[in-house]
Structure formats: structure tokens, C-alpha cells
Amino acid sequence: MADAVVKWNKKRKTKGLVPLRIGIGIHCGPAIVGRMGYGSTMHVTAIGDTVNVASRLQDATKEYGCPLVISERVAEMAGLAVSGLPRHELAVRNRREALAIYVVEDMEQLVPTSNAAVTWRDFRSL
């Protein structure tokens, strides 16, 4: 998504348009996914705590002025080297404890290690 926005902004710049910015929040965990609605308004959606937290992380990108905020759990599961990233504690509604997050200023900062609990191959088989 971030790469697509960069490419799109290059085209916008040539037309004298203001560049667009996006904020991405990533969290992992269980969610309920299914079809909601009726007839032509039927769509696939996800609900649950995981989705709510991801939404809150996306909101936090505005607070931190960055394109990406990930939960500590995502960093662990993806095996990301996060020692150089700012770590914060974020209060999330309906949760007793603060959530550890990492603020990512530049996507190039996300360097995978060999400690990933989940790899792309795990998802390809689904």
C-alpha cells in the first residue's frame, strides 16, 4: 500500500496536486470474518478486539505523524528487528493494560530477522 501511494504521489506531483499520506496500523490475533449485509450491500468484514486494536493503531499514525504503527506482537510474529524503532505504550479502550507499539517512520526500517514465527509460506497455503 505504501509503495502504491508513493507511485501515485509521483503522478500527482506532475499535475501540481498535493501528495496524499496514509496511516497503516497492524495488529494480529483472532477475529471474526464473514459476510454482512443483504443483497447488493453484502460485503466481507472483520470484527473483534484485534480489528479494534488495529484501527486504534491506524489512528495513532496521526498522533505520531508516521505512516505505520505496529504492535509489539506483530513485530515478534514477523521476526522484525525493532531495536532502532521508537517504542511506546498505548492505552487502548476496553483493555486493562497498555499495548506496546513501535512507530515506523520509514518502511525501509522494517528488517526481518530469522526469528519469524509466521512466514509468507504459512499464508500461501491458506
Beta strands, then each sheet from edge to edge (+ up, - down):
strand 1: 24-26
strand 2: 32-36
strand 3: 43-47
strand 4: 68-71
strand 5: 80-81
strand 6: 87-90
strand 7: 99-104
strand 8: 111-112
sheet 1: 1+ 4+ 7- 6+
sheet 2: 2+ 3-
sheet 3: 5+ 8-
end
